[in-house]
Amino acid sequence: MPSRKFAGLWKWVALTAVYAVLMAVYVWFTSPNNVPAAYVGTAADPATFFSAEQLKDSAVLNALRNWIFFISGPWEWLIYLFLLFGGLARYWRDALERRGLPLVVRFPIFVLLVDAASFLLYLPLRVFGYSLSKSYGITTQPVPGWIRDKLVAFGVGYVTLLAVSAVAFWILSRKGRWWLKLWLISVPFTVFMMYVQPVVIDPLYNHFTELSNPQLEQRILELAAKADIPADRVYEADMSTKTNAINAYVTGIGSSLRIVLWDTTLKQLTEQEILLIMAHEMGHYVMHHLEWSALGAVGSSLVVIVVGGWIYTWSIRRYGDRFGIRSRSDITALPLLLLIIAVLSFASLPVSNLVSRGAESAADAYAMDLLGSADGSISMQQKTAVITLSDINPPLLVRWFRDTHPSDLERIAAAMKFEREHKGEGTHE
């Protein structure tokens, strides 16, 4: 393809390069694991539970993975810009049309080409992240298993993208308030995806069994009953073949509700620590965070559709001829749609993360109230931090854009406060 096709792309590449350098400087020179003077020497101070080597590893690792996070958005945007400015999207559409294929055949092939190109061009960043995590002993998954998971994710993503884009472009081809129709259709789709996630999608990645510790399962179910959660079993996810990290969650809605514990959690935490984690997850259910999350997704989709729709229409008027987009329902515009959604999603992260951190803090408080104790909370947060070599007190931009949970410092401080207020004891270290 002639180099002039890429003329508009080079300025975006240059801007991304400058941004990448600036973010590298930011993440490298925002010192990790620094805590306010009031917490120095307390249980919230990483110097009290990290070794000197772990502190050094945490500094390097967090700088690198924060940089990967901040560059991942613009990297994705460049991929879509490349497909548009480079003329690949238009070339694929024209090539499929020249073969005389019906739209019902052309459309899935076109979506596959766009999705496959995006997957392959984004792959270097995923490989870098995987290699980094593997080198620090956080990821334990062998390369073949990691590749399998990525291929499964690609397959699931393709089917989802095909279904969503087929409906979206059909609605875009109709007259009237297409944005309202598109939003109304997105509502049942959002609820449907929340329902099928734990029973259809999650089993594609992980193996789930009954909890291997029946006594612990009974205690968890008793806790669930105390919280009025209608659960009759706890699921164990085989994650030790993939990671050393620990996790537990409550997911699904209605009959798809699942209480899940990673086997790594069972192996590395005490029973009291596990009960605190499970009580935290139950707090999400009791406080209807899953339902609020669904409502938030529905509400945010309306904003994205309205704002994104205006940008989409303006972009086609401004750049449609250059990109070879004939109309708003032309499949050539798929990379443009994906670009707009990706940019808006990234821009909305500070708001969505703020809401998420509030929900997580409320669930932490609920867990300690349900158990009537913060025993094990501090040690659990410390163990989690050491296992993942996390930054106890992340810098501002990381908290805004990346952190969906309160920092380890905030969570440990909350547990210390609970102990003081409910036991009249000093700091538990």
Secondary structure, 3 states (H helix, E strand, C coil): CCHHHHHHHHHHHHHHHHHHHHHHHHHHHCCCCCCCHHHCCCCCCHHHCCCHHHHHHHHHHHHHHHHHHHHHHHHHHHHHHHHHHCCHHHHHHHHHHHCCCCHHHHHHHHHHHHHHHHHHHHHHHHHHHHHHHHHCCCECCCHHHHHHHHHHHHHHHHHHHHHHHHHHHHHHCCCCCHHHHHHHHHHHHHHHHHHHHHHHHHHHHCCEEECCCHHHHHHHHHHHHHCCCCCCCCEEECCCCCECCCCEEEECCHHHCEEEEEHHHHHHCCHHHHHHHHHHHHHHHHCCHHHHHHHHHHHHHHHHHHHHHHHHHHHHHHHHHHHCCCCCCCHHHHHHHHHHHHHHHHHCHHHHHHHHHHHHHHHHHHHHHHHCCCCCHHHHHHHHHHHHCCCCCCCHHHHHHCCCCCCHHHHHHHHHHHHHHHHCCCCCC
